[in-house]
Amino acid sequence: MILFAVAVYAIAMTFVEDAKSFTIQKEISYPVDRVFPQFNNLQNFTRWNAFFSEDPDFTFDYFTPYEGQGSSMSYHDKKDPDQFGDLFIRYENPNRTLRYQLFEGKKNTPYLIDVKFRSLNDKTSITWFIHTPKQPFLKRSLNLITEDLVAEKIDLSMKNLMEVLGNKVQKEQLLENLKFDSLMVEEQEGQLLLGVNVNSKNTKDALFKNIVMNHNKTLNYIKMDLGKRNDEYGEPVLITDADNFKDKEVSYYYGIPLSKRIAVSDNNFSFRTVNASRNYVIYYRGNYSGRVKAIQQLLLKAKRDTMRTGDLQQTFLEEPTSEANTLLKLSLPVFR
């Protein structure tokens, strides 16, 4: 019986090609200038592409240049030493074509993947041309299922990409439509923050340098130690007494929003819950020290309205890097 089965398999495999080529076409509802950077930057690519993002045990190393022709990265599975590989971008025609080579494990022959982009005004047509490596005779049956598996992964990848682009576009639109220095009332949803409690001198240079240091400390912990991607956390929030800008020293909590509590082994970090509230809000751009005038406006408005106030929330809509150019959402919770 075994010999018969082998004979049947051998006859059947003579009709199966040792390599396979196929095409998959997709469409996404975003313009090509937003879509293409998600493909030619491999750090972006691995965050939404289901071939890489589905396995939480995958780790990656990225090599310069980090985007475009000549860029590359390697991956491996922390729990399975046989799962590893390398991905290269061999050719780039911006907003039109990319050519990848994917080497799996110890194989010397790569997958050849050409991706072509066609602008459809506010949409983009994406066509994947995939050529698989040659399979030895005894593994040639894998070519019978490869196309279905790849199509399934690409379907999931496109859904992930839609979510990533949706978040990016929403943030860009928000920043484009901000009205600065106008006092508004907003209903804020609750948040869960992970961050640090801090004491700092309240001088111009010392305070902002302290904020930058604790921002980098918190962000690095969330990205490197906890393995969170850009679309898995929100904009950092500094929470402090609203009128402590007059003090020689200030105490504050600096945290970054996460969707849920997770195990944290470093005692320097703690979770803090921010309850839903009605807030008086001012969007501010400029020197960090210049925010004081906007804070005073919020406090004066609350006083005139005979409202009690909670701790001031300073949300950094852009990462704090320069004291001379900060973009903040100043939120003061108010209640009777």
N, C-alpha and C positions, 0 to 999 in steps of 0.2 A: 504493500500500500504506500509506503514512504517513497519508494522508487517511482511509483505511478504518479504521486502528487508532485514530485520534483519534475518529472517529465512534462506534466500538464503545465506547471509554472513556467518551465523553460520554453515551451511552445508559445504560451501566452505572451511572455516577455519579448519575444521576437517582433511582436507588433507594437511594442511600447518604445518610444524614443528614449535614448540615454540622457537627453536633456530636453527641457521644455521651454517654450516661449509663449507668452500670453500678454494680453493688454487689458487694463482695467481703467475705466473712465468714470470720473466723479465731478460733481459741481458743488461749489460752496458759495454761500451768499455774502462774500466779502471781496473787495477789489484786490487785484493781483499785487499791488504794492504793499498790502497788509499781509497777504498770504505768503508771498515768496520768502520773507525773512524767517518764517517758521520752518522753512525747508533748508535754506542755505546756511543757517546757524545750527550746528549740531547740538548745542546745549538746549536750544529751543526744541529741536527735532525729537530728542529722546524723551522730552517731558510729556508729549501728547501722542507720540507714535506707539501704538499698542504692542508692536514687536518688542519694545524695550520697557515701556511704562507699566505693563501689567505685572511684571515680576518684581515684588518689593525687595528681593535679594540681589538684584542687579546693581553693580556699582560701575561708575564710568570714570575714565580719564580722557580729558580733552587736550588736543595739541594745537599749537599755533600754526598758521593763522586760524582763529576760532570760527571763521565763516568764509564761505566761498571756495573757489577752486584751491586745492592744496590742503584744505582743512581735513582733520581726521580725529577719530576717537576710538578707544578700545573699551570693551565691557567684559565683565565676568560675573558669575554667580557665586556669592559668598558661601553658599551651601553645597554647590555642585561644581567641583573642579573641572568637569568635562564641558561645562557651559561657558564658553568665552568666544570672543571674536573681535574683529576690527572693521570699521566703516570708514571709507574714504570718499571725498568729493573730488572726482577726476576732471570735471568740466563744468563751467558755469557760463551761461548767457543770461545776464540779470533779467528777472521777471519773465523769462521765456523757457529756459532749459537747465536742467541739472543732470549730471551723470554720477551715480554712486557705484562703488564696488563694496560688497559685503562679503568678508571672509568669515566662515563659521569654523570654530575650533582649529584643528590642525590641517584643514583642507587647503590645498594650494590653488584650487580653482574657485573663483568668487561667483556670487550672484551679480549679474550686471543689471542695473536698474536705471533706466532713463525716465525722467519725469518732465513732462512738457506742460506749460501753463499758457492758457489763452484768455485774454481779458474779454469779459462780457459786460463791460461797464461796471456796475456795482457787484458783479459776480465774477467768479473765476472757474474756468474749466481746467481740471487737472487730469492728465492722462499718464498712467503708469505703464511703461513697457518693461517687462521682466523676463530675463533669460536665466534659467536655473543652471547650476553647474552639472556636469555629466555625472550620472550615478553608475556605480558598478552594476554588473548584470544582476546580482542577487538583491540589490536594493532598488532596482528600476521601477518596482511597483509603487514606490513613493511618489513618482511623477503623476500617478493617477489621481492623487488627492491634493497635490501641492496647490493647484490653482484655487480650489475651494477654500483651503485654509488661508491662503494669502488674501483672497477676496474678503473673507470674514474679518481678518485683522485690519484691512484697509477700511472697511465699513466702521469698525469701532474707532479707528484712528481719526476718521473724519468727524465723528461725533465729539471726540475729545478736542479736536482742533476748533470746532465751533464754539465750545465752551471757553477755551482759552482766548480766542479772538473776541468773543462776546464781552468778557471781562475787560480786556485791553481797550476795546473800542468805547465801552461805557465810561471807563476812567478818562480817556482822552476827551470824550465829549463833555464830561463833567468839568474838566479843567478849562476847556475852551469857553464854556458858558458861565463861568464863575463871575459873580458881581462882587468886586472887592469893596471893603470898607462900608458896606451897607448892613445894617442890623436887621436880621431876619429871625423868624421863629420856626423851629423844625422839631418834628417828633422823631426821636432817635430810638432805634431798637437796642435791646441789650447786647452786650458783647462779653466775650471771655478773653482776657488778656493773659499772656505769659511774659513776665519781665522781672525787673529788679527794683528794690527800694534804695533810694540814693539820698545822700546829703552833699551839698555843694556850696562853695562860696558864691555869693550873688554879685559877682562883678562881670562885666561884659565878656571878657575873654575866657575867664575861668568857667563860668556857667555853661557857655556854649560848647567849649572843649569837653566838658564833663558829659554833656548830652551826647555829643558825637561818639565819645568813648563807650558810653553805655548802649547807644544804638548799635554800634558795631559788635559789641559783646553779645547783645541779645539776638541780633540777626544771625550772627555766625552760629550761635548755639542752636537756633531754630532750623537753619539750613544744613549745617554740617553734622551736628550731633543728633538732631531729631529727623533729619532727612526730608524736610518739608520743601516743596517746590514753590515757585513764585505765586502760583494760583491757589495755594493752600493757606495763605496768611494775608492779613490786611495791612493797612497803613498804621505805622506806630503812633501811639498815643502817650502823651505825658500828662499825668494827673497830679494836681497840686492845689493848695489853697489859692483862691482867686486873688487875694490881696497880698501874697507873700513877696511880690516883686519889690516891696519896700524894705524887706528884711536883709540883714547882712549875710545870712545863710538861709538856704531854702532846702526843704525836704520834698522829694517828688517820687512818684512811681512811674517808670518808663516800661511800657509793655506793647506787645504786638498781638493783634487778634488772631485766635485760632478757633476752629469750628467745635472742638471738643477737648475735654481734659485727657491728657495722656501721662504716662509715667515719666517723672522727671527725677533724675538721679543727682543732679547738681543742686545743692542747697542754696546756692546764690540766687536761684530763680524761684519765683512763686507765681501762682495763678491769682488773678483778681477779677471779680465779676463786676461789670458796669451795668446797672439796672436801666431798663427803658425809662425815658424821661422826656419832658418838654424842655427844649433848650433855646436860650437866646444865642444867636450865632453871628459871628463876623468872619468873613474870609479875608485873610491878610497876606500881602506879599511885601517883603522888604527886609531891612535889618531886623535880626531877632530882638534886639533891645527895643526896637520901635513898636513892638507888639503891645507895650504897656498902655499906650493911648487907647487902643482898641479894647483892651481888658477893662479900662476905666469906663468906657462907653457901656459895656455890658453891665457892670456893677451899678452904674447910674440909672440905667433903664430898669433894672430890677428894683432899685430903691424907690424910684418914682411909681412903679406899679405895685409897691408894697409886697413884693415877692421874697420869700426865703430862697437861699441859693445853696447849691452843692459845690463840690470841688470842680475847679476849672479843668476842662479837657482840651489839650492842645494836640490836634491831629496833624502830623507832618505829611502833607499830600505829596511832597517830594522829599527824598531822603535828606536829612540834615548833613550838609557838607560844608557850607559856607555861611558864616554869621551874617554876611552882607546880603545874602539872597535866600531867604526862607519863604516857603509857601505853607501857610497854616490855616487850619480851620479851628477857630477859637469857639468853644461851646461851653456855656454856663447853664447847668440844670437849674430850673426854677420851679417853685411850688408854693402853695398857700400854707 
